[in-house]
Amino acid sequence: MDKKTVFLTGGTGFVGMNIAQRMLAEGWDVILYARKAPDASFLEELKQLAGRLIFEAGDVRDQDRMEAILEKYQVDDFVHGAAITPDYEMERNHPAVILDVNCMGLLHGMLAAANKGIRRFLYLGSISAYGSTAFQEGVLEEGVSAGNPHSLYELSKFTGERLVLRIKELYSMNAYVARIGDVYGPWERYTGVRGHMSLIYQTTAAAMRGESVILPRPCLQDWVSGPDIAGEVLAVLQAKKLNYDIYPFCSGERWSLLDWCRLLKGRYPEFSYELAEKPQEASIQVNQSRDNAPMRMDRLFEDTGYAPAQKDAESAFACYMKWLEEHPGFLK
């Protein structure tokens, strides 16, 4: 494969950092586009990889700025990951900002990509676009399971998907949606644009501090690691032909937060955990009262052959612990 350059909005968030790391390791040049640069030590680590890493400061609502960068570096592909993931208070206090960044930022990114002849545009959507439908029994399937969004984040991700498909049609773009499942893993940290961290992050940080946690329920979900999301992004960008508009990005297997806590207990003996008698007694921050159903990922395998590496709790735990050992003091 010829060397390519990718423009990555939201590139300094934890999903973006995983994507950047994987693509740099494969020899791609990566432009991280965000309002603020990540910690210098993070950038220094990524700069040791095969591809060239470039940081460009800017806002996703600034279309002219994005177009100038796309032209300057002769960018091939555009991955749009910039988004605000609000909690309840953020929704109440900043609704206009959330929708402006999550929806209008996406529109400006797509128009910039269209104007500069980008080869392939990939929008990082979310299982949240399903809204309450995500809590159904059985597997979520694109074209069958209808979205029913409620919160501003759910509404913005549902709108984002529809926006991508319409702009794709209007401008004859090679644009696609990655519907990301319950993600966790390396580089996850507080950045100010997420209401709270993943449940995996919260329990792991508590275990490393020797604290106890109260879980609202076992939390049986199709957890997917940041490195696997990165692998799925790369697979879509490299695919010779894509037959669908929307691709679920998940692991394909379900395991529970309770399983994770058992593994944490084996590694951090001072850590303790229990299930709450009532969900409101939980000591960790949760944003939904039920678990998401798994998504069917046949499309991704059919078009790319990609199979996630971390499908069960044990392999996921081993990989995350290895990364944390290599980054002491990262979790706080």
Sequence and secondary structure as in RCSB ss.txt:
>XXXX:A:sequence
MDKKTVFLTGGTGFVGMNIAQRMLAEGWDVILYARKAPDASFLEELKQLAGRLIFEAGDVRDQDRMEAILEKYQV
DDFVHGAAITPDYEMERNHPAVILDVNCMGLLHGMLAAANKGIRRFLYLGSISAYGSTAFQEGVLEEGVSAGNPH
SLYELSKFTGERLVLRIKELYSMNAYVARIGDVYGPWERYTGVRGHMSLIYQTTAAAMRGESVILPRPCLQDWVS
GPDIAGEVLAVLQAKKLNYDIYPFCSGERWSLLDWCRLLKGRYPEFSYELAEKPQEASIQVNQSRDNAPMRMDRL
FEDTGYAPAQKDAESAFACYMKWLEEHPGFLK
>XXXX:A:secstr
    EEEEETTTSHHHHHHHHHHHHTT EEEEEESS   HHHHHHHTTSSS EEEEE  TT HHHHHHHHHHTT 
 EEEE    B  HHHHHH HHHHHIIIIIHHHHHHHHHHHTT SEEEEEEEGGGGBGGGGSSS B TTTS  B  
SHHHHHHHHHHHHHHHHHHHHT  EEEEEE EEE TT    SSBSS  HHHHHHHHHHTT EEEESS  EE EEE
HHHHHHHHHHHHH S    SEEEES S  EEHHHHHHHHHHH TT EEEE SSGGG SS  S SS    B  HHH
HHHH    S  SHHHHHHHHHHHHHHSTT   
